[in-house]
Amino acid sequence: MRPRDARFWALVVAIGLASGFLAGLFGVGGGILMVPALVLLLGVDQRLAHGTSLTAIIPMALVGVTGYALGDSVDWLAAALLTLGAAGGAVIGTAALHRLPERALRLAFAVFLIVTAARMFLEVGEPAGDPHLGLATAALLVLVGLFSGITAGLFGVGGGLIMVPAMVLLLSLPDALAKGTSLAVIVPTALIGTYRNARVRNTDLRLAAVLGVSGMLTAFAASQWSVTMDPRLSRITFACLMVVVAALMVFRKRAEAEPGLEA
């Protein structure tokens, strides 16, 4: 890890500001940017980066969901059902995080980014789900929450990349409403994951606090903008960012395996 001097903390604040902006704008936790930034820019261990990111997400998601709630863009019933599954998923994900090798984590994270970007490049089209919350749909939401919780615990992200499109398709929710609901679920999911990571010292609380507080400064403003933003533009912009980040993660893994590439 780089020395924790003034430049180090300036980079941490910049990463937090950018991550908070993404969290509020796209209804995700911000870990999509934080994890690779911590690893590539600050030299943080891959596993610790995942755990620290999940902790830093908490204040960002809190502020972001407040912005959406003020715009009446949170479905609290759907959020409760998703949280039921996400709570168990976070336990599974953090358990896997402590067992997988670091390089496997980095490659899996890069693949996760690429697959998600590919989905976001595709036009979702008209929602195919029933706008009414029936028993079958409720069960599906719990299942979606389970998978999003596993993703959050394993990769240090919020899980919104799974929840947002699922809510659009299953509940016919507008884009902004799905994002706000996703952030409402991310808060308890990240709390559970942080508790489990802290028990095995897999989160840097000081680093996470600076990231989280910095992200709070931009998450609220971005959540307000997201309510009026063109969903297609939002989706394509974020997908492009994920492709770039995934490429950086893969290249770093390759460079470590073949030292000659670093020259």
Secondary structure, DSSP 8 states (H G I E B T S, - for coil): ----SHHHHHHHHHHHHHHHHHHHHHSS-SHHHHHHHHHHTT---HHHHHHHHHHHHHHHHHHHHHHHHHTT---HHHHHHHHHHHHHHHHHHHHHHTTS-HHHHHHHHHHHHHHHHHHHHS---S--S-SS--HHHHHHHHHHHHHHHHHHHHHSS-SHHHHHHHHHHHH---HHHHHHHHHHHHHHHHHHHHHHHHHTT-S-HHHHHHHHHHHHHHHHHHHHHHTTS-HHHHHHHHHHHHHHHHHHHHHHHHHHHSGGGG-
